[in-house]
Amino acid sequence: MYTNKFLFLTLLLLFYCGTTSVKEDEKWKVPEDSKEQYDSFFSDVPAEETVFQVFFSSGYYEKRQVNLSDIVEVRADIDGDKRASKELKDFDKVDFFGKALLKIELYPDTSTLSRVRFLRSSGISELDRIISEDITRWKFSFLVENTKEDDIPEQFIVEYGVLLKRKITRKEAVEELKKYVR
């Protein structure tokens, strides 16, 4: 009886660990001041429809595939990841962590994006624009042939976590705001 429970837990652990993949060339060093939000974001168990999770800030970008790793993948684009991360530098004026959920629809015959729709906004429209531009640069590919309707997922969820860290003083922020008010 205990053997069956141990075997079940072991298989469950192997399944969970086996479905999360982070490619070696996509790893960056997590900044110490982002570690808490990073750990919190990736420790949450994603919904079954969620296929990718992305955590990024200015200077850090990580994409993990949490489901369907045997069916669909995203081609590595380190330069694109760095560009998306650098775009956040202009917004590092406040401390903020936002999560966004996107519904992705792919053409089943070509694996190209058909539609991107926000299910939940990050809370800042400028960040949503950066997220939208980021997801549209991804190049998807299917790892199986589309022999039946059920083989290829036509839609799935991508979860984003975006972290902003205040890098300017309050006085500098007030001076910058004065430029826009005039």
NORRAFEN-V87857 format. One line per field, one symbol per residue. ss: DSSP state (H for helix, E for strand, C for the rest). psi: psi as a letter, one per 40 degrees, with the letter a starting at -180 (. if undefined). burial: b if it has 16 or more other ideal C-beta (glycine too) atoms within 10 Angstrom, else e. A space follows every 50 residues. Layout:
ss=???
psi=???
burial=???
This chain:
ss=CHHHHHHHHHHHHHHHHHHCECCHHHCCCCCHHHHHHHHHHHHCCCCCCE EEEEEEECCEEEEEECCCCCCEEECCCHHHHHHHHHHHHHHCCCCEEEEE EEEEEECCCCCCEEEEEEEECCCCHHHHHHHHHHHHHCCEEECCCCCCCC CCCCEEEEEEEEEECCCCCHHHHHHHHHHHHC
psi=ddddddddddddddddddehhhideehihhideedddddddedhhiideh dihhhiahehhhhhheifeediihihgddddddddddedeefeihhhiii hhhhhihddefihdihhhdhieehdddddddddddeeihiiieiigdide dhhdiiihhihhhhhheiidddddddddddd.
burial=eeeeeeeeeeeeeeeeeeeeeeeeebeeebeeebeebbeebbeeebeebb bbbbbbbbbbbbbbbbbbeeebbbeebeebbeebbebbeebbbeebbbbb bbebebeeeebebeeeeeeeebebeebbebbeebbeebebebeeeeeeee ebbeebbbbbbbbbbeeeeeeeeeeeeeeeee
